[in-house]
Amino acid sequence: MKRFACAVLMSFAAPLGAQTTIQGDNTTIRLGNARDITTQTRARVSSAEAAVLRGLDKLSGSSVDLQAGVLEPLQFGALTIKMHDCRYPKNNPSGDAYLHLTIRDRGVDTPVFDGWMVASSPALSALDHPRYDVWVIRCKLDDRTPSVIAGESSPRPIMRP
């Protein structure tokens, strides 16, 4: 019985070539002879100086579109939002944006959110706040980039019959 248990445990063991390499601020994990794709991925994105966010006040039901600049504090209700970086695909500026945000609540020492938000997957890394909701819409490249596309947002809550 002991031989059988050892054989089963050995079949679930990590491959012999598995390794973790830490290089500066980046962590690269390689399994066996897998190639490093960190530099390939980094070359395909660009950063923007501004972004469009959408904020929802859950008590009033109203939403507002917010424009955030890099490291410029932005007020939304009791929240202070600071954007550190807005990245987008280099070949598709209107594509999937992701932002690094720090969101603080008035009167709370630690941030209520500090991390990356992805426009196409808002629930992947979301703000957990009892009153407010904030999510990413897009990176804003210049003044010609529209903040809101017609019909995309409503300043008033949807009224149901």
N, C-alpha and C positions, 0 to 999 in steps of 0.2 A: 504494500500500500504506500510506503514511503517513497519508493521509486516512482510510482505513478504520480504522486503529488509533486515531486521534484520536476518531473518531465512537464507537467502542466504549467507549473510556475516558470520554468525556463522558456516555454513557448510564448509567454506574455512579456518577457524581459525586453528592454530597449535594445535596438540594434547596436552592434559593436561600434559602428562608425558614427553614432550619434554624438554630437558635441555642441557646446554653446560657446560662441566667441563674442566677447564684449570689446567693441572698438569705440573709444571716446563716448559720445552721447548716444550712439546707436547700439542696439543689440541685434546681432545676427544669429539666428538659430539654423544650424545645418543638420540634416539627417543624412548620414552616409556621404555620398558624393554629390549631394544637391548643390546647385550653383547659387551664388549670392545675388539676389535681385534688388538689393537696397539701392544701388546706384542707378539701375535702370528705372525703377519706380520714381525716384527723386527727380530724374531728368524730365519726366513727363508732366510735371505740375508747375504752376506759376502762382505767385502771391499777388493779391490785390490790396490796395490801401484802404478800401471801404467794403462794407457788406450791408445787405438788407436783411433784417430780422423781423419776425412778427411776434408781437406780444399779445397775450390774451388775459384780460381780467376776468377770472371765473365768477366773481360775484355779480358784476354788471353785465357780463356776456359780451362786452365790446372788445374788438381787436384793433390794433394799431400797427402800422408798419414803421419800423425804426431804422435809421441809417446810422451805422457805427463806423468810426474811423479807428485806425490802429492806435491803441493805448489812450484813446480819448474816453473818459468816463461818460456814460450815457445813463440818464435816469428814466426808469419806467416804474411808476408807482413808488413803492418802497425799495425797489431793487436798483442797484448800481451795476451796470454791465460794462465790462472792459474787454475789448477784442484784442487779442495778441497777434493773430494771423488769420488770413482768409486765403485758402488755397482752392484752385480749380484746375481741371484738365487743360493743358497747354493748347491742345488742338481743338478744344470745345469750350470757349469761355462761358457759355450759358449752361454748361453741363453741371455735373454734381459738385457742389461746393461743400467744403468742410471748414469749420472755424474752431479756433482755440479760444475759449471764453473763460473769464472769471466773473461770476455773478455773486454779489454780496447783498444781503438783506440788512435793512436799517436796524441797528441795535444788536446784530449778531457778529461776533468776532471772526468766526471762521467762514469761508465762502460757502454758500449753499450749492454752488456748482463751480467746478474747476476742471476743465477738460475739453475734449473735441466734440463738436456736434456736427452731424452729417445731414445735409439737406434732404437727400433721398430716403434716409432712415431716421426720422426724428425720434423714434422710440428706442433706438439703439443706445443712445447716451442722452438721456433727457433730464431736464430740470425737474426736481421733485419739490414742489412748493405748494402749500395749501391754497394760496390765492391766485398766483400768477403762473402763466405758462409762456415760455419763450422758445422759438425754434428758428432755424436758418432757412432763408429763402434763396439767396444767391450772393455771389460776390459782385461788387459794383466796380467796374473797371474804370469808368470815366463818367463825365456828366451826361453823356449821350445814352448810357445804359439806363433803361427805365427802372425806377424803384419798384413799381407795381405794374403788372400787365393788366389791361382793362378786364374787369370782371373777375379778377383773381381774389380780391379782398373786399369786404364790406365793413364800413366803420360801425354799423349798427348790428345788433344781434338779429339772427334769423327769426322771424315771427312765424309760429306755426298756428294753423287754424284750430 
